[in-house]
């Protein structure tokens, strides 16, 4: 399963030192650049390798979450 996240859950789990829960539950987590990646990197020195920055512009994943037109 692929998960797309904003900063709140990642920051919360980093703060309580339980970020590995995301990896255990989902395997990999994708964050959209530049805003989410920049915000996380401004508060945290390093992110785990299972958190990947991926553009979501023309992603089928993004299309599936958008309301019907």
PDB file of N, CA, C, O and CB in Angstrom:
ATOM      1  N   UNK A   1       0.848  -1.171   0.000  1.00  0.00           N
ATOM      2  CA  UNK A   1       0.000   0.000   0.000  1.00  0.00           C
ATOM      3  C   UNK A   1       0.894   1.235   0.000  1.00  0.00           C
ATOM      4  O   UNK A   1       1.889   1.290   0.722  1.00  0.00           O
ATOM      5  CB  UNK A   1      -0.965  -0.002   1.220  1.00  0.00           C
ATOM      6  N   UNK A   2       0.537   2.208  -0.801  1.00  0.00           N
ATOM      7  CA  UNK A   2       1.248   3.479  -0.840  1.00  0.00           C
ATOM      8  C   UNK A   2       0.399   4.511  -0.121  1.00  0.00           C
ATOM      9  O   UNK A   2      -0.815   4.576  -0.310  1.00  0.00           O
ATOM     10  CB  UNK A   2       1.555   3.922  -2.307  1.00  0.00           C
ATOM     11  N   UNK A   3       1.052   5.315   0.703  1.00  0.00           N
ATOM     12  CA  UNK A   3       0.362   6.358   1.455  1.00  0.00           C
ATOM     13  C   UNK A   3       0.949   7.704   1.076  1.00  0.00           C
ATOM     14  O   UNK A   3       2.166   7.858   0.981  1.00  0.00           O
ATOM     15  CB  UNK A   3       0.472   6.118   2.985  1.00  0.00           C
ATOM     16  N   UNK A   4       0.076   8.677   0.861  1.00  0.00           N
ATOM     17  CA  UNK A   4       0.502  10.056   0.616  1.00  0.00           C
ATOM     18  C   UNK A   4       0.152  10.838   1.864  1.00  0.00           C
ATOM     19  O   UNK A   4      -0.976  10.766   2.353  1.00  0.00           O
ATOM     20  CB  UNK A   4      -0.181  10.677  -0.673  1.00  0.00           C
ATOM     21  N   UNK A   5       1.129  11.596   2.387  1.00  0.00           N
ATOM     22  CA  UNK A   5       0.923  12.272   3.665  1.00  0.00           C
ATOM     23  C   UNK A   5       1.303  13.738   3.598  1.00  0.00           C
ATOM     24  O   UNK A   5       2.102  14.160   2.762  1.00  0.00           O
ATOM     25  CB  UNK A   5       1.719  11.588   4.754  1.00  0.00           C
ATOM     26  N   UNK A   6       0.703  14.507   4.508  1.00  0.00           N
ATOM     27  CA  UNK A   6       1.171  15.867   4.726  1.00  0.00           C
ATOM     28  C   UNK A   6       2.080  15.842   5.956  1.00  0.00           C
ATOM     29  O   UNK A   6       2.457  14.764   6.418  1.00  0.00           O
ATOM     30  CB  UNK A   6      -0.034  16.873   4.914  1.00  0.00           C
ATOM     31  N   UNK A   7       2.435  16.997   6.487  1.00  0.00           N
ATOM     32  CA  UNK A   7       3.443  17.051   7.551  1.00  0.00           C
ATOM     33  C   UNK A   7       2.943  16.628   8.931  1.00  0.00           C
ATOM     34  O   UNK A   7       3.734  16.120   9.726  1.00  0.00           O
ATOM     35  CB  UNK A   7       3.980  18.430   7.642  1.00  0.00           C
ATOM     36  N   UNK A   8       1.695  16.815   9.235  1.00  0.00           N
ATOM     37  CA  UNK A   8       1.202  16.608  10.607  1.00  0.00           C
ATOM     38  C   UNK A   8       1.458  15.212  11.168  1.00  0.00           C
ATOM     39  O   UNK A   8       2.063  15.102  12.234  1.00  0.00           O
ATOM     40  CB  UNK A   8      -0.266  16.880  10.651  1.00  0.00           C
ATOM     41  N   UNK A   9       1.023  14.133  10.499  1.00  0.00           N
ATOM     42  CA  UNK A   9       1.256  12.814  11.092  1.00  0.00           C
ATOM     43  C   UNK A   9       2.743  12.444  11.155  1.00  0.00           C
ATOM     44  O   UNK A   9       3.184  11.791  12.100  1.00  0.00           O
ATOM     45  CB  UNK A   9       0.506  11.761  10.302  1.00  0.00           C
ATOM     46  N   UNK A  10       3.499  12.861  10.157  1.00  0.00           N
ATOM     47  CA  UNK A  10       4.929  12.549  10.156  1.00  0.00           C
ATOM     48  C   UNK A  10       5.629  13.277  11.293  1.00  0.00           C
ATOM     49  O   UNK A  10       6.432  12.679  12.008  1.00  0.00           O
ATOM     50  CB  UNK A  10       5.569  12.926   8.808  1.00  0.00           C
ATOM     51  N   UNK A  11       5.336  14.556  11.467  1.00  0.00           N
ATOM     52  CA  UNK A  11       5.938  15.334  12.552  1.00  0.00           C
ATOM     53  C   UNK A  11       5.547  14.767  13.910  1.00  0.00           C
ATOM     54  O   UNK A  11       6.387  14.661  14.803  1.00  0.00           O
ATOM     55  CB  UNK A  11       5.517  16.806  12.457  1.00  0.00           C
ATOM     56  N   UNK A  12       4.288  14.405  14.069  1.00  0.00           N
ATOM     57  CA  UNK A  12       3.836  13.845  15.350  1.00  0.00           C
ATOM     58  C   UNK A  12       4.594  12.560  15.682  1.00  0.00           C
ATOM     59  O   UNK A  12       5.049  12.378  16.811  1.00  0.00           O
ATOM     60  CB  UNK A  12       2.318  13.569  15.312  1.00  0.00           C
ATOM     61  N   UNK A  13       4.726  11.678  14.704  1.00  0.00           N
ATOM     62  CA  UNK A  13       5.421  10.413  14.950  1.00  0.00           C
ATOM     63  C   UNK A  13       6.921  10.619  15.162  1.00  0.00           C
ATOM     64  O   UNK A  13       7.525   9.914  15.970  1.00  0.00           O
ATOM     65  CB  UNK A  13       5.190   9.454  13.786  1.00  0.00           C
ATOM     66  N   UNK A  14       7.527  11.562  14.460  1.00  0.00           N
ATOM     67  CA  UNK A  14       8.937  11.868  14.705  1.00  0.00           C
ATOM     68  C   UNK A  14       9.130  12.423  16.119  1.00  0.00           C
ATOM     69  O   UNK A  14      10.105  12.096  16.796  1.00  0.00           O
ATOM     70  CB  UNK A  14       9.461  12.877  13.659  1.00  0.00           C
ATOM     71  N   UNK A  15       8.197  13.257  16.552  1.00  0.00           N
ATOM     72  CA  UNK A  15       8.289  13.871  17.877  1.00  0.00           C
ATOM     73  C   UNK A  15       8.237  12.837  18.993  1.00  0.00           C
ATOM     74  O   UNK A  15       8.965  12.945  19.980  1.00  0.00           O
ATOM     75  CB  UNK A  15       7.172  14.879  18.062  1.00  0.00           C
ATOM     76  N   UNK A  16       7.380  11.842  18.838  1.00  0.00           N
ATOM     77  CA  UNK A  16       7.274  10.816  19.890  1.00  0.00           C
ATOM     78  C   UNK A  16       8.176   9.609  19.609  1.00  0.00           C
ATOM     79  O   UNK A  16       8.091   8.580  20.279  1.00  0.00           O
ATOM     80  CB  UNK A  16       5.819  10.351  20.026  1.00  0.00           C
ATOM     81  N   UNK A  17       9.041   9.764  18.598  1.00  0.00           N
ATOM     82  CA  UNK A  17      10.017   8.736  18.232  1.00  0.00           C
ATOM     83  C   UNK A  17       9.353   7.393  17.882  1.00  0.00           C
ATOM     84  O   UNK A  17       9.813   6.330  18.298  1.00  0.00           O
ATOM     85  CB  UNK A  17      11.006   8.537  19.375  1.00  0.00           C
ATOM     86  N   UNK A  18       8.268   7.471  17.110  1.00  0.00           N
ATOM     87  CA  UNK A  18       7.559   6.259  16.658  1.00  0.00           C
ATOM     88  C   UNK A  18       7.325   6.270  15.148  1.00  0.00           C
ATOM     89  O   UNK A  18       6.358   5.683  14.661  1.00  0.00           O
ATOM     90  CB  UNK A  18       6.213   6.129  17.388  1.00  0.00           C
ATOM     91  N   UNK A  19       8.203   6.932  14.418  1.00  0.00           N
ATOM     92  CA  UNK A  19       8.043   7.043  12.968  1.00  0.00           C
ATOM     93  C   UNK A  19       8.033   5.683  12.282  1.00  0.00           C
ATOM     94  O   UNK A  19       7.459   5.538  11.202  1.00  0.00           O
ATOM     95  CB  UNK A  19       9.150   7.897  12.387  1.00  0.00           C
ATOM     96  N   UNK A  20       8.661   4.690  12.895  1.00  0.00           N
ATOM     97  CA  UNK A  20       8.710   3.351  12.289  1.00  0.00           C
ATOM     98  C   UNK A  20       7.320   2.742  12.134  1.00  0.00           C
ATOM     99  O   UNK A  20       7.139   1.809  11.353  1.00  0.00           O
ATOM    100  CB  UNK A  20       9.584   2.424  13.130  1.00  0.00           C
ATOM    101  N   UNK A  21       6.335   3.261  12.873  1.00  0.00           N
ATOM    102  CA  UNK A  21       4.962   2.758  12.728  1.00  0.00           C
ATOM    103  C   UNK A  21       4.450   2.924  11.303  1.00  0.00           C
ATOM    104  O   UNK A  21       3.747   2.051  10.793  1.00  0.00           O
ATOM    105  CB  UNK A  21       4.028   3.480  13.699  1.00  0.00           C
ATOM    106  N   UNK A  22       4.795   4.035  10.657  1.00  0.00           N
ATOM    107  CA  UNK A  22       4.356   4.242   9.272  1.00  0.00           C
ATOM    108  C   UNK A  22       4.936   3.174   8.352  1.00  0.00           C
ATOM    109  O   UNK A  22       4.236   2.634   7.495  1.00  0.00           O
ATOM    110  CB  UNK A  22       4.767   5.641   8.780  1.00  0.00           C
ATOM    111  N   UNK A  23       6.193   2.880   8.533  1.00  0.00           N
ATOM    112  CA  UNK A  23       6.839   1.852   7.721  1.00  0.00           C
ATOM    113  C   UNK A  23       6.229   0.481   7.983  1.00  0.00           C
ATOM    114  O   UNK A  23       6.005  -0.292   7.052  1.00  0.00           O
ATOM    115  CB  UNK A  23       8.342   1.818   7.999  1.00  0.00           C
ATOM    116  N   UNK A  24       5.965   0.187   9.226  1.00  0.00           N
ATOM    117  CA  UNK A  24       5.383  -1.109   9.579  1.00  0.00           C
ATOM    118  C   UNK A  24       3.967  -1.265   9.015  1.00  0.00           C
ATOM    119  O   UNK A  24       3.572  -2.356   8.604  1.00  0.00           O
ATOM    120  CB  UNK A  24       5.361  -1.279  11.099  1.00  0.00           C
ATOM    121  N   UNK A  25       3.216  -0.173   9.001  1.00  0.00           N
ATOM    122  CA  UNK A  25       1.831  -0.234   8.522  1.00  0.00           C
ATOM    123  C   UNK A  25       1.724  -0.169   7.000  1.00  0.00           C
ATOM    124  O   UNK A  25       0.912  -0.878   6.404  1.00  0.00           O
ATOM    125  CB  UNK A  25       1.030   0.894   9.129  1.00  0.00           C
ATOM    126  N   UNK A  26       2.541   0.680   6.368  1.00  0.00           N
ATOM    127  CA  UNK A  26       2.332   0.978   4.959  1.00  0.00           C
ATOM    128  C   UNK A  26       3.512   0.663   4.039  1.00  0.00           C
ATOM    129  O   UNK A  26       3.351   0.661   2.819  1.00  0.00           O
ATOM    130  CB  UNK A  26       1.994   2.398   4.822  1.00  0.00           C
ATOM    131  N   UNK A  27       4.664   0.403   4.585  1.00  0.00           N
ATOM    132  CA  UNK A  27       5.827   0.136   3.738  1.00  0.00           C
ATOM    133  C   UNK A  27       6.510   1.400   3.291  1.00  0.00           C
ATOM    134  O   UNK A  27       7.631   1.682   3.715  1.00  0.00           O
ATOM    135  CB  UNK A  27       5.424  -0.666   2.536  1.00  0.00           C
ATOM    136  N   UNK A  28       5.856   2.169   2.439  1.00  0.00           N
ATOM    137  CA  UNK A  28       6.447   3.430   1.998  1.00  0.00           C
ATOM    138  C   UNK A  28       5.423   4.548   2.070  1.00  0.00           C
ATOM    139  O   UNK A  28       4.220   4.330   1.925  1.00  0.00           O
ATOM    140  CB  UNK A  28       6.996   3.304   0.572  1.00  0.00           C
ATOM    141  N   UNK A  29       5.933   5.747   2.297  1.00  0.00           N
ATOM    142  CA  UNK A  29       5.095   6.938   2.405  1.00  0.00           C
ATOM    143  C   UNK A  29       5.629   7.950   1.406  1.00  0.00           C
ATOM    144  O   UNK A  29       6.837   8.167   1.322  1.00  0.00           O
ATOM    145  CB  UNK A  29       5.090   7.522   3.872  1.00  0.00           C
ATOM    146  N   UNK A  30       4.749   8.557   0.662  1.00  0.00           N
ATOM    147  CA  UNK A  30       5.144   9.547  -0.332  1.00  0.00           C
ATOM    148  C   UNK A  30       4.674  10.923   0.133  1.00  0.00           C
ATOM    149  O   UNK A  30       3.555  11.096   0.616  1.00  0.00           O
ATOM    150  CB  UNK A  30       4.558   9.200  -1.736  1.00  0.00           C
ATOM    151  N   UNK A  31       5.578  11.900  -0.032  1.00  0.00           N
ATOM    152  CA  UNK A  31       5.222  13.276   0.297  1.00  0.00           C
ATOM    153  C   UNK A  31       5.420  14.133  -0.946  1.00  0.00           C
ATOM    154  O   UNK A  31       6.386  13.941  -1.684  1.00  0.00           O
ATOM    155  CB  UNK A  31       6.073  13.813   1.493  1.00  0.00           C
ATOM    156  N   UNK A  32       4.515  15.077  -1.182  1.00  0.00           N
ATOM    157  CA  UNK A  32       4.631  15.924  -2.366  1.00  0.00           C
ATOM    158  C   UNK A  32       5.621  17.069  -2.147  1.00  0.00           C
ATOM    159  O   UNK A  32       5.610  17.715  -1.098  1.00  0.00           O
ATOM    160  CB  UNK A  32       3.263  16.483  -2.745  1.00  0.00           C
ATOM    161  N   UNK A  33       6.475  17.316  -3.140  1.00  0.00           N
ATOM    162  CA  UNK A  33       7.355  18.476  -3.053  1.00  0.00           C
ATOM    163  C   UNK A  33       6.620  19.690  -3.605  1.00  0.00           C
ATOM    164  O   UNK A  33       5.585  19.493  -4.242  1.00  0.00           O
ATOM    165  CB  UNK A  33       8.688  18.233  -3.825  1.00  0.00           C
ATOM    166  N   UNK A  34       7.046  20.875  -3.424  1.00  0.00           N
ATOM    167  CA  UNK A  34       8.130  21.201  -2.514  1.00  0.00           C
ATOM    168  C   UNK A  34       7.651  21.507  -1.102  1.00  0.00           C
ATOM    169  O   UNK A  34       8.429  21.407  -0.153  1.00  0.00           O
ATOM    170  CB  UNK A  34       8.899  22.366  -3.045  1.00  0.00           C
ATOM    171  N   UNK A  35       6.383  21.880  -0.948  1.00  0.00           N
ATOM    172  CA  UNK A  35       5.902  22.391   0.338  1.00  0.00           C
ATOM    173  C   UNK A  35       6.055  21.401   1.488  1.00  0.00           C
ATOM    174  O   UNK A  35       6.633  21.749   2.518  1.00  0.00           O
ATOM    175  CB  UNK A  35       4.462  22.781   0.216  1.00  0.00           C
ATOM    176  N   UNK A  36       5.559  20.192   1.340  1.00  0.00           N
ATOM    177  CA  UNK A  36       5.604  19.220   2.436  1.00  0.00           C
ATOM    178  C   UNK A  36       7.047  18.845   2.760  1.00  0.00           C
ATOM    179  O   UNK A  36       7.438  18.811   3.927  1.00  0.00           O
ATOM    180  CB  UNK A  36       4.793  17.958   2.076  1.00  0.00           C
ATOM    181  N   UNK A  37       7.825  18.567   1.737  1.00  0.00           N
ATOM    182  CA  UNK A  37       9.232  18.192   1.954  1.00  0.00           C
ATOM    183  C   UNK A  37       9.996  19.322   2.635  1.00  0.00           C
ATOM    184  O   UNK A  37      10.748  19.073   3.577  1.00  0.00           O
ATOM    185  CB  UNK A  37       9.910  17.830   0.616  1.00  0.00           C
ATOM    186  N   UNK A  38       9.818  20.547   2.180  1.00  0.00           N
ATOM    187  CA  UNK A  38      10.521  21.689   2.777  1.00  0.00           C
ATOM    188  C   UNK A  38      10.096  21.910   4.218  1.00  0.00           C
ATOM    189  O   UNK A  38      10.935  22.180   5.077  1.00  0.00           O
ATOM    190  CB  UNK A  38      10.267  22.956   1.964  1.00  0.00           C
ATOM    191  N   UNK A  39       8.810  21.798   4.489  1.00  0.00           N
ATOM    192  CA  UNK A  39       8.332  21.998   5.858  1.00  0.00           C
ATOM    193  C   UNK A  39       8.913  20.945   6.803  1.00  0.00           C
ATOM    194  O   UNK A  39       9.369  21.274   7.898  1.00  0.00           O
ATOM    195  CB  UNK A  39       6.797  21.954   5.899  1.00  0.00           C
ATOM    196  N   UNK A  40       8.894  19.690   6.381  1.00  0.00           N
ATOM    197  CA  UNK A  40       9.459  18.628   7.222  1.00  0.00           C
ATOM    198  C   UNK A  40      10.951  18.835   7.438  1.00  0.00           C
ATOM    199  O   UNK A  40      11.441  18.679   8.556  1.00  0.00           O
ATOM    200  CB  UNK A  40       9.208  17.252   6.590  1.00  0.00           C
ATOM    201  N   UNK A  41      11.676  19.183   6.386  1.00  0.00           N
ATOM    202  CA  UNK A  41      13.117  19.349   6.497  1.00  0.00           C
ATOM    203  C   UNK A  41      13.496  20.584   7.307  1.00  0.00           C
ATOM    204  O   UNK A  41      14.612  20.658   7.820  1.00  0.00           O
ATOM    205  CB  UNK A  41      13.732  19.430   5.121  1.00  0.00           C
ATOM    206  N   UNK A  42      12.596  21.549   7.431  1.00  0.00           N
ATOM    207  CA  UNK A  42      12.902  22.727   8.243  1.00  0.00           C
ATOM    208  C   UNK A  42      12.815  22.415   9.737  1.00  0.00           C
ATOM    209  O   UNK A  42      13.404  23.127  10.551  1.00  0.00           O
ATOM    210  CB  UNK A  42      11.951  23.873   7.892  1.00  0.00           C
ATOM    211  N   UNK A  43      12.091  21.364  10.103  1.00  0.00           N
ATOM    212  CA  UNK A  43      11.947  20.994  11.513  1.00  0.00           C
ATOM    213  C   UNK A  43      12.718  19.739  11.904  1.00  0.00           C
ATOM    214  O   UNK A  43      12.979  19.519  13.087  1.00  0.00           O
ATOM    215  CB  UNK A  43      10.501  20.796  11.831  1.00  0.00           C
ATOM    216  N   UNK A  44      13.084  18.915  10.928  1.00  0.00           N
ATOM    217  CA  UNK A  44      13.735  17.643  11.218  1.00  0.00           C
ATOM    218  C   UNK A  44      15.010  17.515  10.383  1.00  0.00           C
ATOM    219  O   UNK A  44      15.013  17.805   9.186  1.00  0.00           O
ATOM    220  CB  UNK A  44      12.773  16.456  10.937  1.00  0.00           C
ATOM    221  N   UNK A  45      16.081  17.082  11.024  1.00  0.00           N
ATOM    222  CA  UNK A  45      17.371  16.968  10.345  1.00  0.00           C
ATOM    223  C   UNK A  45      17.350  15.952   9.208  1.00  0.00           C
ATOM    224  O   UNK A  45      17.907  16.201   8.139  1.00  0.00           O
ATOM    225  CB  UNK A  45      18.443  16.590  11.339  1.00  0.00           C
ATOM    226  N   UNK A  46      16.719  14.825   9.434  1.00  0.00           N
ATOM    227  CA  UNK A  46      16.695  13.765   8.425  1.00  0.00           C
ATOM    228  C   UNK A  46      15.374  13.020   8.501  1.00  0.00           C
ATOM    229  O   UNK A  46      14.765  12.891   9.563  1.00  0.00           O
ATOM    230  CB  UNK A  46      17.881  12.789   8.615  1.00  0.00           C
ATOM    231  N   UNK A  47      14.954  12.537   7.348  1.00  0.00           N
ATOM    232  CA  UNK A  47      13.736  11.725   7.270  1.00  0.00           C
ATOM    233  C   UNK A  47      14.131  10.289   6.977  1.00  0.00           C
ATOM    234  O   UNK A  47      15.136  10.046   6.309  1.00  0.00           O
ATOM    235  CB  UNK A  47      12.756  12.265   6.178  1.00  0.00           C
ATOM    236  N   UNK A  48      13.352   9.338   7.468  1.00  0.00           N
ATOM    237  CA  UNK A  48      13.648   7.934   7.172  1.00  0.00           C
ATOM    238  C   UNK A  48      13.587   7.663   5.671  1.00  0.00           C
ATOM    239  O   UNK A  48      12.879   8.352   4.936  1.00  0.00           O
ATOM    240  CB  UNK A  48      12.667   7.014   7.913  1.00  0.00           C
ATOM    241  N   UNK A  49      14.326   6.668   5.228  1.00  0.00           N
ATOM    242  CA  UNK A  49      14.400   6.362   3.794  1.00  0.00           C
ATOM    243  C   UNK A  49      13.071   5.896   3.207  1.00  0.00           C
ATOM    244  O   UNK A  49      12.885   5.981   1.993  1.00  0.00           O
ATOM    245  CB  UNK A  49      15.446   5.305   3.554  1.00  0.00           C
ATOM    246  N   UNK A  50      12.146   5.408   4.024  1.00  0.00           N
ATOM    247  CA  UNK A  50      10.859   4.952   3.482  1.00  0.00           C
ATOM    248  C   UNK A  50       9.927   6.112   3.160  1.00  0.00           C
ATOM    249  O   UNK A  50       8.870   5.911   2.562  1.00  0.00           O
ATOM    250  CB  UNK A  50      10.180   4.012   4.466  1.00  0.00           C
ATOM    251  N   UNK A  51      10.311   7.330   3.553  1.00  0.00           N
ATOM    252  CA  UNK A  51       9.542   8.522   3.194  1.00  0.00           C
ATOM    253  C   UNK A  51      10.185   9.109   1.944  1.00  0.00           C
ATOM    254  O   UNK A  51      11.331   9.557   1.975  1.00  0.00           O
ATOM    255  CB  UNK A  51       9.502   9.576   4.375  1.00  0.00           C
ATOM    256  N   UNK A  52       9.435   9.102   0.845  1.00  0.00           N
ATOM    257  CA  UNK A  52       9.975   9.516  -0.438  1.00  0.00           C
ATOM    258  C   UNK A  52       9.251  10.743  -0.963  1.00  0.00           C
ATOM    259  O   UNK A  52       8.027  10.845  -0.880  1.00  0.00           O
ATOM    260  CB  UNK A  52       9.881   8.381  -1.444  1.00  0.00           C
ATOM    261  N   UNK A  53      10.025  11.669  -1.504  1.00  0.00           N
ATOM    262  CA  UNK A  53       9.459  12.858  -2.125  1.00  0.00           C
ATOM    263  C   UNK A  53       9.160  12.541  -3.581  1.00  0.00           C
ATOM    264  O   UNK A  53      10.052  12.181  -4.349  1.00  0.00           O
ATOM    265  CB  UNK A  53      10.422  14.076  -2.001  1.00  0.00           C
ATOM    266  N   UNK A  54       7.889  12.681  -3.952  1.00  0.00           N
ATOM    267  CA  UNK A  54       7.457  12.329  -5.300  1.00  0.00           C
ATOM    268  C   UNK A  54       6.464  13.382  -5.793  1.00  0.00           C
ATOM    269  O   UNK A  54       5.504  13.699  -5.091  1.00  0.00           O
ATOM    270  CB  UNK A  54       6.820  10.904  -5.331  1.00  0.00           C
ATOM    271  N   UNK A  55       6.685  13.927  -6.995  1.00  0.00           N
ATOM    272  CA  UNK A  55       5.698  14.866  -7.547  1.00  0.00           C
ATOM    273  C   UNK A  55       4.380  14.151  -7.817  1.00  0.00           C
ATOM    274  O   UNK A  55       4.369  13.031  -8.329  1.00  0.00           O
ATOM    275  CB  UNK A  55       6.227  15.517  -8.847  1.00  0.00           C
ATOM    276  N   UNK A  56       3.289  14.786  -7.478  1.00  0.00           N
ATOM    277  CA  UNK A  56       1.979  14.167  -7.653  1.00  0.00           C
ATOM    278  C   UNK A  56       1.161  14.796  -8.765  1.00  0.00           C
ATOM    279  O   UNK A  56      -0.004  14.440  -8.944  1.00  0.00           O
ATOM    280  CB  UNK A  56       1.211  14.239  -6.376  1.00  0.00           C
ATOM    281  N   UNK A  57       1.736  15.717  -9.512  1.00  0.00           N
ATOM    282  CA  UNK A  57       1.028  16.481 -10.527  1.00  0.00           C
ATOM    283  C   UNK A  57       0.077  15.709 -11.412  1.00  0.00           C
ATOM    284  O   UNK A  57      -1.122  15.988 -11.406  1.00  0.00           O
ATOM    285  CB  UNK A  57       1.990  17.134 -11.366  1.00  0.00           C
ATOM    286  N   UNK A  58       0.566  14.756 -12.166  1.00  0.00           N
ATOM    287  CA  UNK A  58      -0.271  14.011 -13.101  1.00  0.00           C
ATOM    288  C   UNK A  58      -0.449  12.565 -12.668  1.00  0.00           C
ATOM    289  O   UNK A  58      -0.616  11.677 -13.504  1.00  0.00           O
ATOM    290  CB  UNK A  58       0.325  14.062 -14.493  1.00  0.00           C
ATOM    291  N   UNK A  59      -0.413  12.334 -11.381  1.00  0.00           N
ATOM    292  CA  UNK A  59      -0.474  10.979 -10.854  1.00  0.00           C
ATOM    293  C   UNK A  59      -1.885  10.406 -10.909  1.00  0.00           C
ATOM    294  O   UNK A  59      -2.847  11.106 -10.593  1.00  0.00           O
ATOM    295  CB  UNK A  59       0.034  10.954  -9.431  1.00  0.00           C
ATOM    296  N   UNK A  60      -2.022   9.143 -11.305  1.00  0.00           N
ATOM    297  CA  UNK A  60      -3.336   8.476 -11.235  1.00  0.00           C
ATOM    298  C   UNK A  60      -3.849   8.425  -9.798  1.00  0.00           C
ATOM    299  O   UNK A  60      -5.057   8.435  -9.564  1.00  0.00           O
ATOM    300  CB  UNK A  60      -3.249   7.047 -11.811  1.00  0.00           C
ATOM    301  N   UNK A  61      -2.923   8.371  -8.837  1.00  0.00           N
ATOM    302  CA  UNK A  61      -3.310   8.374  -7.425  1.00  0.00           C
ATOM    303  C   UNK A  61      -4.034   9.661  -7.088  1.00  0.00           C
ATOM    304  O   UNK A  61      -5.059   9.635  -6.408  1.00  0.00           O
ATOM    305  CB  UNK A  61      -2.080   8.199  -6.517  1.00  0.00           C
ATOM    306  N   UNK A  62      -3.519  10.781  -7.550  1.00  0.00           N
ATOM    307  CA  UNK A  62      -4.157  12.075  -7.305  1.00  0.00           C
ATOM    308  C   UNK A  62      -5.510  12.123  -7.989  1.00  0.00           C
ATOM    309  O   UNK A  62      -6.479  12.612  -7.408  1.00  0.00           O
ATOM    310  CB  UNK A  62      -3.266  13.231  -7.798  1.00  0.00           C
ATOM    311  N   UNK A  63      -5.593  11.622  -9.213  1.00  0.00           N
ATOM    312  CA  UNK A  63      -6.866  11.615  -9.932  1.00  0.00           C
ATOM    313  C   UNK A  63      -7.931  10.809  -9.194  1.00  0.00           C
ATOM    314  O   UNK A  63      -9.107  11.172  -9.214  1.00  0.00           O
ATOM    315  CB  UNK A  63      -6.672  11.052 -11.332  1.00  0.00           C
ATOM    316  N   UNK A  64      -7.529   9.724  -8.546  1.00  0.00           N
ATOM    317  CA  UNK A  64      -8.503   8.870  -7.866  1.00  0.00           C
ATOM    318  C   UNK A  64      -9.018   9.497  -6.580  1.00  0.00           C
ATOM    319  O   UNK A  64     -10.046   9.067  -6.056  1.00  0.00           O
ATOM    320  CB  UNK A  64      -7.889   7.520  -7.563  1.00  0.00           C
ATOM    321  N   UNK A  65      -8.319  10.510  -6.057  1.00  0.00           N
ATOM    322  CA  UNK A  65      -8.779  11.153  -4.826  1.00  0.00           C
ATOM    323  C   UNK A  65      -9.548  12.438  -5.090  1.00  0.00           C
ATOM    324  O   UNK A  65     -10.123  13.023  -4.171  1.00  0.00           O
ATOM    325  CB  UNK A  65      -7.603  11.446  -3.928  1.00  0.00           C
ATOM    326  N   UNK A  66      -9.558  12.875  -6.335  1.00  0.00           N
ATOM    327  CA  UNK A  66     -10.253  14.112  -6.685  1.00  0.00           C
ATOM    328  C   UNK A  66     -11.743  13.843  -6.852  1.00  0.00           C
ATOM    329  O   UNK A  66     -12.141  12.770  -7.303  1.00  0.00           O
ATOM    330  CB  UNK A  66      -9.666  14.724  -7.977  1.00  0.00           C
ATOM    331  N   UNK A  67     -12.571  14.835  -6.480  1.00  0.00           N
ATOM    332  CA  UNK A  67     -14.013  14.651  -6.675  1.00  0.00           C
ATOM    333  C   UNK A  67     -14.360  14.541  -8.164  1.00  0.00           C
ATOM    334  O   UNK A  67     -13.675  15.108  -9.015  1.00  0.00           O
ATOM    335  CB  UNK A  67     -14.793  15.817  -6.036  1.00  0.00           C
ATOM    336  N   UNK A  68     -15.409  13.820  -8.456  1.00  0.00           N
ATOM    337  CA  UNK A  68     -15.858  13.646  -9.837  1.00  0.00           C
ATOM    338  C   UNK A  68     -16.255  14.991 -10.422  1.00  0.00           C
ATOM    339  O   UNK A  68     -16.786  15.856  -9.726  1.00  0.00           O
ATOM    340  CB  UNK A  68     -17.040  12.654  -9.912  1.00  0.00           C
ATOM    341  N   UNK A  69     -15.988  15.152 -11.713  1.00  0.00           N
ATOM    342  CA  UNK A  69     -16.316  16.434 -12.376  1.00  0.00           C
ATOM    343  C   UNK A  69     -17.678  16.375 -12.998  1.00  0.00           C
ATOM    344  O   UNK A  69     -18.125  17.352 -13.597  1.00  0.00           O
ATOM    345  CB  UNK A  69     -15.280  16.786 -13.446  1.00  0.00           C
TER     346      UNK A  69
END
